[in-house]
Amino acid sequence: MICTRFQRSKLAVGALIYVAIVALIALMAPVITVDPNAIDLTSRLRPPDHAHPLGTDDLGRDIYARLVHGARVSLTVGFAATAIALVIGSLLGALAGYYGGAADWIVSRVIEVVLCFPFLLLVLSIVALFGPSFLTIMIALGVTSWTSEARFMRGELLRIRDMEFAQAARASGARDARIIFRHLLPNALAPVLVSASFGVASAILVESALSFLDMGVPPPMPSWGNILTIAQRHIDYAWWLVVFPGVAIFLTVAAFNIIGDRVRDALDPRSE
């Protein structure tokens, strides 16, 4: 039923196909591109041509190769950071929603404290403290973006913790951990997964912003954001350094947002 509702939106299906194609291209990057870090000063800042379909940067590196390899970075950061946020948010939200009382009060106050800080500023502070690296960025994004998942999980568990199936599990002598992980969490994941879809888009966008600010993945690792960093020095005449990574970021972020929006509608019969 949910799949049928999702398929009714051609735009959402197209976005899903686009994400699948980008993921496939990213996985095949070493096979379908040249070395993204190969320097050729004789070909620096060349516009798109037969040899370099998306042009080259100021060191003569192929932009097509760097975009494809940059997709691996962006998607990996997006999915890994969202997975970390999903685990943290689901666990804390489940504890708050199931036990209530002091546990709910503590988790709610922690969420409020995290939300007091601007998201990008908080991520920048963590990256500056531990140094920019691929792992640091994933962890920083994950440990600062779990609040939405926690609030959704808390609300769902408050709604379902006293339903018949949960009461039957308690009557059978099941422990709290088994009730939470075996019975409640699977029935409360739907809105959390919708939030996670939007989280992937947000993580990709923030990673690009960090790389643009030279606080992202360290060079020479290619990233959509650090291609734009190079572009700002040559924006007057090297238009391809702006257009192609900008379009890649826009389309990928938009695709994940469209998917998340349609999944949310598919899970809500009232939207039909």
DRENDO-1510 file (C-alpha; in Angstrom, 1 decimal, always signed):
<recs>
REC; n; res; u; v; w
REC; 1; MET; +0.0; +0.0; +0.0 .
REC; 2; ILE; +2.8; +2.4; +0.9 .
REC; 3; CYS; +4.8; +1.6; -2.2 .
REC; 4; THR; +1.6; +2.1; -4.3 .
REC; 5; ARG; +1.1; +5.5; -2.8 .
REC; 6; PHE; +4.7; +6.4; -3.4 .
REC; 7; GLN; +4.6; +5.3; -7.0 .
REC; 8; ARG; +1.7; +7.6; -7.7 .
REC; 9; SER; +4.2; +10.5; -7.7 .
REC; 10; LYS; +6.3; +10.5; -10.8 .
REC; 11; LEU; +8.5; +13.2; -9.4 .
REC; 12; ALA; +9.3; +11.1; -6.3 .
REC; 13; VAL; +10.0; +8.0; -8.5 .
REC; 14; GLY; +12.2; +10.1; -10.7 .
REC; 15; ALA; +14.1; +11.4; -7.6 .
REC; 16; LEU; +14.6; +7.8; -6.3 .
REC; 17; ILE; +15.9; +6.7; -9.7 .
REC; 18; TYR; +18.3; +9.7; -9.8 .
REC; 19; VAL; +19.6; +8.8; -6.3 .
REC; 20; ALA; +20.1; +5.2; -7.4 .
REC; 21; ILE; +22.0; +6.3; -10.5 .
REC; 22; VAL; +24.2; +8.6; -8.5 .
REC; 23; ALA; +24.9; +5.9; -5.9 .
REC; 24; LEU; +25.8; +3.4; -8.7 .
REC; 25; ILE; +28.1; +5.9; -10.4 .
REC; 26; ALA; +29.8; +6.7; -7.1 .
REC; 27; LEU; +30.4; +3.0; -6.5 .
REC; 28; MET; +31.9; +2.6; -10.0 .
REC; 29; ALA; +34.0; +5.7; -9.7 .
REC; 30; PRO; +37.4; +4.0; -9.9 .
REC; 31; VAL; +36.3; +2.1; -13.0 .
REC; 32; ILE; +34.6; +4.8; -15.0 .
REC; 33; THR; +37.0; +7.8; -14.4 .
REC; 34; VAL; +40.6; +8.7; -14.4 .
REC; 35; ASP; +42.6; +9.6; -11.3 .
REC; 36; PRO; +40.8; +12.6; -9.8 .
REC; 37; ASN; +44.0; +13.9; -8.3 .
REC; 38; ALA; +46.1; +13.6; -11.5 .
REC; 39; ILE; +47.7; +17.1; -12.1 .
REC; 40; ASP; +48.3; +18.3; -15.6 .
REC; 41; LEU; +49.4; +22.0; -15.6 .
REC; 42; THR; +49.3; +22.1; -19.4 .
REC; 43; SER; +45.5; +21.6; -19.2 .
REC; 44; ARG; +44.7; +23.9; -16.4 .
REC; 45; LEU; +41.4; +25.7; -16.4 .
REC; 46; ARG; +40.3; +24.2; -19.7 .
REC; 47; PRO; +36.6; +24.5; -20.5 .
REC; 48; PRO; +34.6; +21.4; -21.3 .
REC; 49; ASP; +35.9; +19.6; -24.4 .
REC; 50; HIS; +36.2; +16.1; -25.8 .
REC; 51; ALA; +39.1; +15.2; -23.5 .
REC; 52; HIS; +37.6; +16.7; -20.4 .
REC; 53; PRO; +33.8; +16.8; -20.7 .
REC; 54; LEU; +33.3; +18.9; -17.6 .
REC; 55; GLY; +36.5; +20.9; -17.9 .
REC; 56; THR; +39.5; +21.1; -15.6 .
REC; 57; ASP; +40.5; +23.1; -12.5 .
REC; 58; ASP; +43.5; +25.3; -11.8 .
REC; 59; LEU; +45.8; +22.3; -11.5 .
REC; 60; GLY; +44.5; +20.6; -14.6 .
REC; 61; ARG; +42.6; +18.0; -12.7 .
REC; 62; ASP; +39.5; +16.5; -14.5 .
REC; 63; ILE; +36.3; +17.9; -13.0 .
REC; 64; TYR; +34.2; +15.0; -14.2 .
REC; 65; ALA; +36.5; +12.6; -12.3 .
REC; 66; ARG; +36.4; +14.8; -9.2 .
REC; 67; LEU; +32.6; +15.2; -9.3 .
REC; 68; VAL; +32.1; +11.4; -9.5 .
REC; 69; HIS; +34.6; +10.7; -6.7 .
REC; 70; GLY; +33.1; +13.6; -4.8 .
REC; 71; ALA; +29.7; +11.9; -5.0 .
REC; 72; ARG; +31.2; +9.0; -3.0 .
REC; 73; VAL; +32.3; +11.5; -0.3 .
REC; 74; SER; +28.9; +13.3; -0.2 .
REC; 75; LEU; +26.8; +10.1; -0.1 .
REC; 76; THR; +29.0; +8.4; +2.4 .
REC; 77; VAL; +28.9; +11.4; +4.7 .
REC; 78; GLY; +25.2; +11.8; +4.2 .
REC; 79; PHE; +24.2; +8.2; +5.0 .
REC; 80; ALA; +26.8; +7.6; +7.7 .
REC; 81; ALA; +25.9; +10.8; +9.6 .
REC; 82; THR; +22.2; +10.1; +9.3 .
REC; 83; ALA; +22.8; +6.5; +10.6 .
REC; 84; ILE; +24.6; +7.9; +13.6 .
REC; 85; ALA; +21.8; +10.4; +14.2 .
REC; 86; LEU; +19.2; +7.7; +13.8 .
REC; 87; VAL; +20.8; +5.4; +16.4 .
REC; 88; ILE; +21.3; +8.2; +18.9 .
REC; 89; GLY; +17.9; +9.8; +18.4 .
REC; 90; SER; +16.0; +6.5; +18.4 .
REC; 91; LEU; +17.6; +5.2; +21.6 .
REC; 92; LEU; +17.2; +8.4; +23.5 .
REC; 93; GLY; +13.7; +9.0; +22.2 .
REC; 94; ALA; +12.7; +5.5; +23.0 .
REC; 95; LEU; +13.9; +5.8; +26.6 .
REC; 96; ALA; +12.1; +9.1; +27.0 .
REC; 97; GLY; +8.9; +7.9; +25.5 .
REC; 98; TYR; +8.8; +4.5; +27.2 .
REC; 99; TYR; +9.8; +5.4; +30.8 .
REC; 100; GLY; +8.6; +9.0; +30.9 .
REC; 101; GLY; +9.2; +10.8; +34.2 .
REC; 102; ALA; +12.9; +11.6; +34.9 .
REC; 103; ALA; +14.1; +10.0; +31.8 .
REC; 104; ASP; +11.8; +12.0; +29.6 .
REC; 105; TRP; +12.7; +15.2; +31.5 .
REC; 106; ILE; +16.5; +14.7; +31.1 .
REC; 107; VAL; +16.3; +13.8; +27.4 .
REC; 108; SER; +14.0; +16.7; +26.7 .
REC; 109; ARG; +16.4; +19.1; +28.4 .
REC; 110; VAL; +19.3; +17.7; +26.4 .
REC; 111; ILE; +17.4; +18.2; +23.2 .
REC; 112; GLU; +16.6; +21.8; +24.1 .
REC; 113; VAL; +20.3; +22.5; +24.9 .
REC; 114; VAL; +21.4; +21.1; +21.6 .
REC; 115; LEU; +18.8; +23.1; +19.7 .
REC; 116; CYS; +20.0; +26.3; +21.4 .
REC; 117; PHE; +23.1; +26.3; +19.3 .
REC; 118; PRO; +23.0; +27.0; +15.5 .
REC; 119; PHE; +23.6; +23.7; +13.8 .
REC; 120; LEU; +26.4; +24.8; +11.4 .
REC; 121; LEU; +28.2; +26.7; +14.2 .
REC; 122; LEU; +28.1; +23.6; +16.4 .
REC; 123; VAL; +29.4; +21.4; +13.6 .
REC; 124; LEU; +32.2; +23.9; +12.9 .
REC; 125; SER; +33.2; +24.0; +16.5 .
REC; 126; ILE; +33.5; +20.2; +16.7 .
REC; 127; VAL; +35.5; +20.0; +13.5 .
REC; 128; ALA; +37.8; +22.9; +14.6 .
REC; 129; LEU; +38.3; +21.1; +17.9 .
REC; 130; PHE; +39.3; +17.7; +16.5 .
REC; 131; GLY; +40.6; +18.8; +13.1 .
REC; 132; PRO; +38.9; +18.4; +9.8 .
REC; 133; SER; +38.8; +14.8; +8.5 .
REC; 134; PHE; +36.4; +12.4; +6.8 .
REC; 135; LEU; +35.6; +10.6; +10.1 .
REC; 136; THR; +35.4; +13.8; +12.1 .
REC; 137; ILE; +32.8; +15.3; +9.8 .
REC; 138; MET; +30.6; +12.2; +9.8 .
REC; 139; ILE; +30.7; +12.0; +13.6 .
REC; 140; ALA; +30.2; +15.8; +14.0 .
REC; 141; LEU; +27.1; +15.7; +11.8 .
REC; 142; GLY; +25.7; +12.6; +13.4 .
REC; 143; VAL; +26.0; +13.8; +17.0 .
REC; 144; THR; +24.5; +17.2; +16.3 .
REC; 145; SER; +21.5; +16.2; +14.1 .
REC; 146; TRP; +19.8; +13.5; +16.2 .
REC; 147; THR; +17.2; +15.8; +17.9 .
REC; 148; SER; +14.5; +15.4; +15.2 .
REC; 149; GLU; +14.7; +11.6; +15.3 .
REC; 150; ALA; +14.6; +11.7; +19.1 .
REC; 151; ARG; +11.5; +13.9; +19.2 .
REC; 152; PHE; +9.7; +11.7; +16.6 .
REC; 153; MET; +10.6; +8.5; +18.5 .
REC; 154; ARG; +9.5; +9.9; +21.8 .
REC; 155; GLY; +6.2; +11.0; +20.4 .
REC; 156; GLU; +5.5; +7.6; +18.8 .
REC; 157; LEU; +6.4; +5.7; +21.9 .
REC; 158; LEU; +4.2; +7.9; +24.0 .
REC; 159; ARG; +1.4; +7.0; +21.6 .
REC; 160; ILE; +1.9; +3.2; +21.4 .
REC; 161; ARG; +3.5; +2.2; +24.7 .
REC; 162; ASP; +0.1; +1.3; +26.2 .
REC; 163; MET; -1.4; -0.3; +23.2 .
REC; 164; GLU; -2.7; -3.9; +23.4 .
REC; 165; PHE; +0.4; -5.5; +21.8 .
REC; 166; ALA; +2.7; -3.8; +24.3 .
REC; 167; GLN; +0.5; -4.7; +27.2 .
REC; 168; ALA; +0.4; -8.3; +26.0 .
REC; 169; ALA; +4.2; -8.4; +25.9 .
REC; 170; ARG; +4.4; -7.1; +29.5 .
REC; 171; ALA; +1.8; -9.6; +30.6 .
REC; 172; SER; +4.0; -12.4; +29.1 .
REC; 173; GLY; +6.9; -11.4; +31.3 .
REC; 174; ALA; +9.0; -9.7; +28.7 .
REC; 175; ARG; +11.7; -7.4; +29.9 .
REC; 176; ASP; +11.7; -3.7; +29.1 .
REC; 177; ALA; +14.5; -4.0; +26.6 .
REC; 178; ARG; +12.7; -6.7; +24.7 .
REC; 179; ILE; +9.5; -4.8; +24.7 .
REC; 180; ILE; +11.3; -1.6; +23.4 .
REC; 181; PHE; +13.5; -3.2; +20.7 .
REC; 182; ARG; +11.3; -6.1; +19.6 .
REC; 183; HIS; +7.8; -4.6; +19.8 .
REC; 184; LEU; +7.8; -0.8; +20.1 .
REC; 185; LEU; +10.7; +0.4; +18.0 .
REC; 186; PRO; +9.7; -1.5; +14.8 .
REC; 187; ASN; +6.2; +0.1; +15.1 .
REC; 188; ALA; +7.6; +3.6; +15.7 .
REC; 189; LEU; +10.2; +3.8; +12.9 .
REC; 190; ALA; +8.1; +5.2; +10.1 .
REC; 191; PRO; +8.2; +8.9; +11.0 .
REC; 192; VAL; +11.8; +8.6; +12.1 .
REC; 193; LEU; +12.8; +7.2; +8.7 .
REC; 194; VAL; +11.1; +10.1; +7.0 .
REC; 195; SER; +13.1; +12.5; +9.1 .
REC; 196; ALA; +16.2; +10.5; +8.3 .
REC; 197; SER; +15.6; +11.0; +4.5 .
REC; 198; PHE; +15.6; +14.8; +5.1 .
REC; 199; GLY; +18.7; +14.3; +7.3 .
REC; 200; VAL; +20.7; +12.8; +4.4 .
REC; 201; ALA; +19.9; +15.9; +2.3 .
REC; 202; SER; +20.9; +18.2; +5.2 .
REC; 203; ALA; +24.2; +16.3; +5.8 .
REC; 204; ILE; +25.2; +16.5; +2.2 .
REC; 205; LEU; +24.5; +20.2; +2.1 .
REC; 206; VAL; +26.4; +20.9; +5.4 .
REC; 207; GLU; +29.4; +18.7; +4.2 .
REC; 208; SER; +29.5; +20.8; +1.0 .
REC; 209; ALA; +29.4; +24.0; +3.1 .
REC; 210; LEU; +32.2; +22.8; +5.3 .
REC; 211; SER; +34.4; +21.8; +2.4 .
REC; 212; PHE; +33.7; +25.2; +0.8 .
REC; 213; LEU; +35.0; +26.8; +4.0 .
REC; 214; ASP; +38.1; +24.6; +3.9 .
REC; 215; MET; +36.8; +22.8; +7.1 .
REC; 216; GLY; +35.6; +19.7; +5.2 .
REC; 217; VAL; +37.4; +16.6; +3.9 .
REC; 218; PRO; +41.1; +17.4; +3.6 .
REC; 219; PRO; +42.7; +17.7; +0.2 .
REC; 220; PRO; +43.4; +16.1; -2.2 .
REC; 221; MET; +40.3; +14.1; -1.5 .
REC; 222; PRO; +37.7; +15.4; -3.9 .
REC; 223; SER; +34.4; +16.9; -2.7 .
REC; 224; TRP; +31.7; +18.9; -4.3 .
REC; 225; GLY; +32.3; +21.6; -1.8 .
REC; 226; ASN; +36.0; +22.0; -2.3 .
REC; 227; ILE; +35.5; +22.2; -6.1 .
REC; 228; LEU; +33.4; +25.3; -5.3 .
REC; 229; THR; +36.3; +26.6; -3.1 .
REC; 230; ILE; +38.5; +26.6; -6.1 .
REC; 231; ALA; +35.8; +28.1; -8.3 .
REC; 232; GLN; +35.5; +31.3; -6.2 .
REC; 233; ARG; +39.1; +32.2; -7.2 .
REC; 234; HIS; +38.3; +31.8; -11.0 .
REC; 235; ILE; +34.6; +32.6; -11.1 .
REC; 236; ASP; +35.0; +35.3; -13.7 .
REC; 237; TYR; +36.0; +33.0; -16.5 .
REC; 238; ALA; +35.8; +29.3; -15.3 .
REC; 239; TRP; +32.0; +29.0; -15.1 .
REC; 240; TRP; +32.2; +25.2; -15.3 .
REC; 241; LEU; +33.8; +25.1; -11.8 .
REC; 242; VAL; +30.6; +26.7; -10.4 .
REC; 243; VAL; +27.9; +25.2; -12.5 .
REC; 244; PHE; +28.6; +21.5; -12.4 .
REC; 245; PRO; +29.2; +20.9; -8.7 .
REC; 246; GLY; +26.4; +23.4; -7.9 .
REC; 247; VAL; +24.0; +21.5; -10.0 .
REC; 248; ALA; +25.1; +18.2; -8.5 .
REC; 249; ILE; +24.5; +19.5; -5.0 .
REC; 250; PHE; +21.2; +21.0; -5.9 .
REC; 251; LEU; +19.8; +17.9; -7.6 .
REC; 252; THR; +21.0; +15.5; -5.0 .
REC; 253; VAL; +19.7; +17.5; -2.0 .
REC; 254; ALA; +16.4; +18.2; -3.9 .
REC; 255; ALA; +16.0; +14.4; -4.7 .
REC; 256; PHE; +16.3; +13.4; -1.1 .
REC; 257; ASN; +13.9; +16.1; +0.0 .
REC; 258; ILE; +11.4; +15.0; -2.6 .
REC; 259; ILE; +11.7; +11.3; -1.5 .
REC; 260; GLY; +11.3; +12.2; +2.1 .
REC; 261; ASP; +8.3; +14.4; +1.4 .
REC; 262; ARG; +6.6; +11.7; -0.6 .
REC; 263; VAL; +7.3; +8.9; +1.9 .
REC; 264; ARG; +5.7; +11.1; +4.6 .
REC; 265; ASP; +2.6; +11.5; +2.4 .
REC; 266; ALA; +2.5; +7.8; +1.7 .
REC; 267; LEU; +2.6; +6.9; +5.4 .
REC; 268; ASP; -0.3; +9.3; +6.1 .
REC; 269; PRO; -3.6; +8.1; +4.6 .
REC; 270; ARG; -5.1; +11.5; +5.3 .
REC; 271; SER; -2.9; +13.0; +2.6 .
REC; 272; GLU; -4.7; +11.1; -0.1 .
</recs>
